[in-house]
Amino acid sequence: GLNLVRSWAALRVMSPDGYPIYQASSTHPGAFVATCHSGVTLAAAHVERLAPWIAGGDKPEGIDVFSGDRFLDPTKEFHHGH
């Protein structure tokens, strides 16, 4: 006997390995990917390290490990910090 009027849903982004993806587009200058499962938890990291980069600053040291390119070779395993 339920009459559904409206439904809302959202996606929580999760990469295959559970780690964030941070990457500048190689084909569209000024476009970035900054995605993670918990943006609230990582908000301080995003504002301190990613925002200056996205605003035109230098790429943060050590961020390449979080590139989405890591999924191009399925034989490679992701190890944070290596």
N, C-alpha and C positions, 0 to 999 in steps of 0.2 A: 503494500500500500504506500510505498515511498514515491514521492514526486520529486525527482532531482531537477533543480532549477539551474544550478551552476556548479562547475567543478574546476578546481585549479590544480596545477601540477608544475613541477620544476625538475630539472636535472641537476644532479650533483656530479660534476665532472670528475672522472677517475681515469688516469692513464693506465695502460696495461700493467705497469710495474708498481703503480701506487705513488710514484714520485711526481713532482711538478714538471711542467714543460714551460721553459722560458726561452724564447727565441725571437730574433728579428727576422722579418721576411727577407729572403734573398731576391725576390722578384718585385716587391712593393715597398720601396723605401719609406720608412716612417711607420710601417705596420709591424706590430709585435704580437706574439702569443705569450700570455702570462696566465697559465691555468693550473689549478691545483684542486684537490679534493676539499680542502678547508681554507678558503680565502680569509675567513675571520681569524683563524689561528695564526696564519702566516702573514697577516696584514702588516705587521711591523717590519717583517723582512721585505715585503713588497715596497713599502714606502721608503725604507732606508737604502735598499740596494737596487731595486728595479726602477723606481720613479726617476732618479737622476739619469739613468741610461735611456729610458724612454723619452725623456725631455731633451735628449741630444748629448748627454755626457758619455763617458767611456763605459764600455761593457764591464760589468763587475767581474773581478777575478774569480775563477773557478766555476763560472756559470755554464760553461760549455757542456759540462757533464749532464745538465738538465735540458739539452737540446732535444727536440722531437726527432732529430735525425737518428737517435739511438734505436729507434724502432725500424729503421730501414734494413738493418742486418739482424735477422732473428737468431743468428748463432751467437751474438754477443749478449752477455748478461750485464745488467746495470749494477754497478757497485758504487754507492754514494761515497764521494771523497776520493775516487781513483780516476 
